[in-house]
Structures are given as C-alpha cells and as structure tokens.
Amino acid sequence: MGGRCSLCIRDGRIAATCVGGAEIDFSASPFKVLALPAPADVHVHLREPGFEYKETIATGTAAAAAGGFTDVCAMPNLRPVPDSPETLRPQLDAMASSARIRVHPYGAITKGEAGRELADMAALAPYVVAFSDDGKGLQDEGIAREAFAAVRETGKPLAAHCEVEPLVPRGGCVHDGAFARAHRLTGIPSSSEWKMVERDLGIVRDTGVRYHVCHVSTKESVALVRAAKRDGLPVTCETAPHYLILSDGDLADEGRFKMNPPVRGAADRDALLEGIADGTIDCIATDHAPHSLDEKGRGLAGSAFGIVGLETSLPLCATILVKRGILSWAQLADRMSTRPRGIFGLPSAGLSAGSGANAVFVAVGVDDIVDPGKFQSKGRATPFAGWAVAARIALTLIDGRPAFDNLASIGVRSPFTKQ
C-alpha cells in the first residue's frame, strides 16, 4: 500500500466504502507506507507471573503492539511454571485482564522445567499453543524420548531449547571465538547447540513429533535442519534478528550483548542469512527476554542472559534484510507472519475485503534511531541502541482496532483518536 491509498474499517472489518466507518487516508504522508500481515512472535518472555519487576503482560504486550505484532507466544519459565491447568491459571487470568494483543501461552514439557518428570501435557493441551522447557534443554535422552512421544499425542509442536549443558563451561558468556579469546572470556562452543539438535532429530525420526528448534545460532544447526527437511521430517526452526545481523566481531563488554545462545561467528551469521533466504529457517522470532537494569549492568561475565527485541525486530529486519536485498517484503512477511502462524496454529493476518483487519502499517524511508529510552517494555537491553533504522511502525491493527497508533508521526490523521 503506497502513500496515495486509503483504508476503510467498519465494525472491525475491511469495508468497501467508509459510510459509517473509519477512514485512514495516507496521501498526506511524505513516506511510502506499506501494509503487511501483522507479525506473530513465537518466542517471547513476558515474565508474568513471578517476575513482574522485569516485565508484565501489560508492558510486554504494549511493546509487542508498538513493534507491529498482534500475536505472541509466551514461554513458560515463570513462577509458577505452567505445568498443569492449575499452575497455568494465574497466567491466563493476567492475560485476560491486561493483554493489549493476543497472547498464546506455552505449556512446560516437564514439571517445574526440571527435566525429570513429564508435565500433565494432555490436560494442558487445550489451553496452550505448544510445549517447551525453554531456557533448559532436555538433558536425559530417555526423558526426551518420553516427552517427544507425549507431545506427539497432543498434536501440538514441541519447541526445543537445544543446549547440551555439560558442553557449556562454567562462566561461559559469549561465543567460543575470537572475541572471547581476545578479551579472556569463557566461550560457549557451537557444539553445545548443534549436538542436541542432532540428537533430537533422531528422536523426531522415531516419534514423528512436530519439532521446532528455538533460536538457531550455528551453521551446523542450519545444515542439520536443512537435511532433516529434505528427508521429510516434521521439523521447523526460528532464529532472531541479532543472529542474522551481528557476529562476535560486533560485541562490546556490556550486558546488552549477552544472550543465550550467544551471537556466533561471521560464518554462522552468513549461514543463517542463507537459511532465512532459502526458507530453511521458517521464522524470525525475537526471544524477547527483559531484565532489570541492574541484572544487565554487570558486563558480559556478570550480566543475566537475554535482550529485548519486540520493538526493534521489524524495523531492523526491514532496514538490514529488505533494504540490502536479502529478503523481499513478501519473504519478510512470510517469515514473520505467515509461516509462524501456520506452524503454531495462530489466527491469520492481513487485509482483504470483508475480513478482520490484522495488519501493520510500516513507513519506509524514515530516518530513525533505536532509542531504548522510548521502549514500552520495561527492558532496555538491546545491542542495537543507537542504530539507524529506515522503517517506522505507524499503526498496528488487531481485528480492526488500533493496538498501537503512531499515525501522527508520519503526518496522517488518525480516525481512532480525538483531534
């Protein structure tokens, strides 16, 4: 949709005429405005219940809406861990009272995410989008086999945090590469990720579970997923913008550069770019993981793992991936909206006559700077602070209503706000 278009919305749906409806006229904007199917983020940490000092469902979903998202999938590393319908209830209640957009909770694979005893997945299945022990890989292969078979029975995807804990040295904080050596930091080897992917794919072959690899960061993992898809296994995967954009040559000894898995080497980044372009990597997710300023203010060695990304993902991907010709706009929409929605069974998105309006309007050609001080999220830690971006979220619509209205910033009168 270009700057000479208008959009008509009536009763939450796209209308052919604007009689009795809301009309958005983009002709006054100096920027080209694109309408895209609203992104869905299948990997976020909203921290509520249990860790509200880091983030709440209210602040996290406000951040998501500001980033263009209408749907997010919330990871289960909470207190209480949602490993039964009873322990899921506090999260569902908080979602019902304060979510700005749709939140789809994960259920835990094991009780307390302890990796020893399976959660009540059959009872959880009607209420959750998928199962994961995110933040913890299933270390025991016997438990993993039981879990994969149990998730297979629910028909839901299993989203795997792939990390072989014995391969991660004590104090590991960055990729085991040139930066770690130069700064005398303990490195985390690529094998800690890809060896679990390799093990899990063998279990997938035996069980047929729908298997989704979280936050892929290594070239070996990309190659393993590509081969598994070629063999017809029910395997999908995601990566995050920081793995597509950065390498360990871009790091500084600051907590905002610390995430798990870590940003890897340039060869890994290049393999990820190839994988996102050829479709081996299905989804771009953020792994939005907010922490307090104190938790992220202790350098690479002492800070908590995790960065925020909901408010920067689409502008960064538009600027780096689309502007540089790595992905087309259609491909970016596929990786951020169409495929993640299909894999996780989320509501469809887009703009078509008579349908609900679930879309994001993006102004391109702007000259913006990533400023964490303006984030809706409680989290401020991003490696992209100060980066120039050429795309701005102007409006996020969910079922025809504005979840985020920034139209005034691109010179467009909003029909949703009093003038």
N, C-alpha and C positions, 0 to 999 in steps of 0.2 A: 504494500500500500504506500503510495507516494504522497507528497505534500498537497496534491490537488484533490484528495479524496475526502469523503465524509462517511461517517458510520452512524447508523440508526439503531437504537436499542429500545425495545418496549417489552415490559414485563420480563426482563432478564434474558430476552432472546433477540437475535438479529432480525430486524424488520425491514421490509422492502420500502416502506415510507416512514416518515418521522411524525406522522399525525399522532399526538398523544404520547410520543416517545422522547428519548434523549438523543440529541444530535451532536456529534463531535465533528467539527469542521477543522481539518488540518491545513487548510490553504494559507492560513496566516503564519505558519511556522517557517522560519528560514532554513530548517533542516529537512532532510529526507526522513520520513517516518515509515518504518516497516511494521507490519502486523504479523506476529508469529504465533503459532500454537504455544500456549503457556508451558514453560518448562516444568518438569517434575524432578525433584531431587530425591533419589532413592537412598541417600545416606547422610542423615543429619543427626546431631546430638542436641536435643532440646533441654536436657538436664533436669526436667521436672517430671516426677517428684524426686526429691532427695538432694539436689544440688542447685537450688534456685539462686544461690549467690553467683553462679556462673552464667545462668540463662534461665528464662522461664518460657513456658509455651507462648505467653503473650509477646515477649520480646523477640523470641526466635521466629515466630510466625510473622511478626511485623517486619523483621529483617528479610524473611523469605519473600513477602509481598513486595518489598522495596527492590528485591532482586529480580522480580518478574515471575516468581513461582506461585502456582496455585495449589500444588500438592507436594508434600514432603513425607518421607518415610522415616520415622523416629526410632533410633537404635535403643536397645534395651538395657544399656549399662546405667541403671537407675537405682534408686533406693525407695521402695523395694524393687528388686528385679522382677519384671513381669514374666514369671514362670508358671503362672496359673491364672485362671479368670479372676480370682480374688486379689492377687497381687497386681494384676493389670488395672483393676478398677480405679485406683487413685489417678492414674494417667488418663483414663477415659473421662473421668469427671473434670479434670483440669482442661482437657481438650474441649469438652462441651461448654465450659464456662468462659474460656479466654482465647481460643484459637482464632486467628484472623483469616486463615485459609484452611484447607483440608489437611489433616494430619492422619497418617496411616501408621499405626504402631507395629513394630516388630515384636514377636514373642521370643523369649530366650530358648535356646536349644537344651541347656542343662540347668538344673536347679541352682539358683544363685550365680549362674555363669561360672560355676566351679569346675566344670568339666568332668564330673564324676558320676552323676545320676541324671537321667533324662528328665526334662520338664514334662508337664502334662500337655503335650502338644496337641493331642486330639481334642482336648477341651478348649484349648486356646485358639484353635484354627478358625472358628467362625468370627473371631474378633481381630485377627492380626493379618497383616499383608504378607508376611514371610517369617522365617525363623533365622536367628543369628545369635552368636555369642560374641558380637563384635567387640574388639579390644583384646580378645583372647582366642587363640586358635585351639581346636580340639587336639590335644597332645596325644592322647591314648587312641591308637588306631582301632582297638576293639570298641570303645565308646563311639568313635566316629562312625564306624560301620553300623552300629545300632541306631545312631542318630539319623544317618542318611536314610536308612530303611524306614524309620518312623516318620520323617518329614515326607518321604515319598508317599506314604499312605494318606497324608493330609492334602496332597495335591498342590501345596504351596512351594515356592522356591526356598532353597537353603542358601543364605548369603554368608560366605565364609571369610573370616579374617585369617589369612594364611601367614602364620608365623611359627616357626619351629623354635620354641623357647631355649632349648639347650644350645642353639647356634647363635643366640644373641648374647654377647659378652656383658658382664656386669658393667653398668655405666655407659653402655652404648647409646649414642645420642645423635649421630649423623651417619651417612653412608660410609662404608669402609672404602674410602678412595683418597684422592689427592688432598682434599681439604682436611680430612681427618688427620692424615699424616703430617701435613704442614702445620697444623695447629695443635698437635699432640692430643687429639681427642680420640676416644674409643669409638671405633667404627662398627656399624651393623652390616654384615655381609648380605649380598643379594640372595645367597643360598637359603637364608632363613625364611625367605618368602617362597621362592620357586620350588624348593623341595617339598613344601606342604601342598602346593598346587599339584605337583606331580603325584604325590601320594593320593590326594583326594580324587584326582581324575581316574585313578584305578578303581576307587570305591564307586564313583559315578558309573563306570562301565558295568559294575556288578549289580548296582541297585536301581539305576535309571532315574535317580532323583534329579529334579531341576536345580542345577548347581550354578550359583552366581559368585564370581570371585570379586571381593571388595578391593578397592583402591590398589589396582595393579600398578607396580612401580618399576619392574625389571624387564629387560629384554627377553630373558629366559621365560618369564611368565607369559609374555605375549606370544612367544613361539609355541609354548605348550597349549595355550588356548586355541591358537590357530589350527594346530594339528588335531586337537580334540573336535573342533567344529568340522574339520574336513572328514573326520571319522564318523560324523553324525551324532555325537554325544550331545545331550541337552545342556549345553554349557553357555553361559553368558558372562560378561565381566564389565567392570567400570574402571575408570581412572578419574583423576581430579585435575583441575586446571594447573595446579602447581607442579604436577609431574609432567605435564605437557609443555610447560613454559620454562621451567627452571632446571638447572643441573647443579651439582655440588660446587661448581665454579662460581655460582651466584650467591653463595652463602655468606653470612656475616655471623659473628659470635653473639647472636641475640636470640632471645626466646621465640621471637616471631618467625624464625626459620626452622623451628623444631616441630616435626610431625612424625607420625608412625603409620606406615613405613616412611623412611626419610626420602628426601629428594636424592635421586641417584646420579650416576654419571651421564655425560653427554650422549654416549652410545645408547643408554637406556631411554633417555628422553627422545632420541631420534626414532627408536623402535616403537615407542608409544605413539609418536606422531604418525608413523606409518600405519600402526594398528588402528588409530582412530580414523584415518583417511580411508583405509580399505575395508572398514567395518568389522574387523576382528574384535575391536573394543566397541561394545554396544552403547555404553552410556558415559556421559560426563556427569559425575556427581561431585559434591563439594567436600564431603567428610567434615562438614561444619562442626567444629569442636571448640566452643568457647571456654575460656578460663578467666580467672581474675587477673588483674594487672600484676599482683604480687606473684602469682603462680607462673606468669610468663616473663617476669622481670629478672631472671637469675641466670641469663646466658644460656648457651646451648647445653652445657653439662647439668645445670641445676633446674632448668625450667620444666614444666609439665609438657607432655606431648600434645600437640593439637593446635590448629589455627582456625580462624573463621573464614567463610567463603561465600555465604549466601548472597551478599550484596555486591560482590565483585565478579562472580563467575561469568554471567552473561556479558557484561561489558568487556571483561578481559578476553573471553573467547572470541567475541566479535572483533576486537582490536587485533589480537595476535593470530588467531586461526583463520578468520574470514578475510581480514584485510590483507594478509600475506598469502592468500590463495591456498591454504592447506585444506580448508573446508569451504564449501559453498554455504550460503544461508540455508538452503534446503537441507544440506547434510547436517549443519549445526542443529537445526530444528529436529531432525531425526534422532540425533544422539542425545539431545537434552529433553525432548518431549515424546516423540512417537515411540521410540524403542523402549525407554524406561517405563512408559505407561503400559505398553504391551506386555513386557516381561513380568511386571508386578500387578497387572490387572487393575490399573488405576483408571479413573474417568478419562474419557477422550477430551481433546482440546482442539481449539481452532475457531474459525469464523465461517459460518455458512448460513444462508437464509433459513430462518425457522429454527435454528439450533441455539443452544445456550452459548453465550459468549465467554469462552475461557481462553484468553489471549493476552499477550504482552505487546505493547507498542514501544518500539525502540527508535529513538532519534539517533541517526548516524551522522558523522561528520562534526560532532561536537568536540570541544577541547576541554575535557575534564581531567581531574586529578583524583586518585584514590585517597580519600581522607578518612581515616578511622574515627576521627572525632565526630563525624556526621553519621556513623552507623546507628541503625535501630537496635542492633544486637548489643548485649552487654559486653560481648567480647570485642577486643580491639586488636588482637594479634594477627597481623597479616604480613607476609613477606612482600606484598605489593604496595605498601604505603608509599605514597609519592609518585606512583606510576601514572603515566599519561594514558588515558583511555579515550577512544573516539566514538563511544556509544553511551547513551543515557536511557535509563528506564523512564518512560514518560507516563505509562498507565498500565496497571495490571488489573484485568477484569476476571472475576470468578463468578460464573453463572450470571453475567451481565451487570454485576455490581462492582464498584471500584474497591479493590483491596488495597491499592496504592495509587494515588492520584498526584502526579507530578506534571500535569499538562501545562500549568502556568510557566514552568521553567523552559518550555520550548515555544512559548508565545501563543498557546492555544487556550481558548476559553473552555473551561470545564463545565459541562451541564450538571455535574454532580455536587458542585459547591456553590454556596450563595456568593453572588458577586457584590 
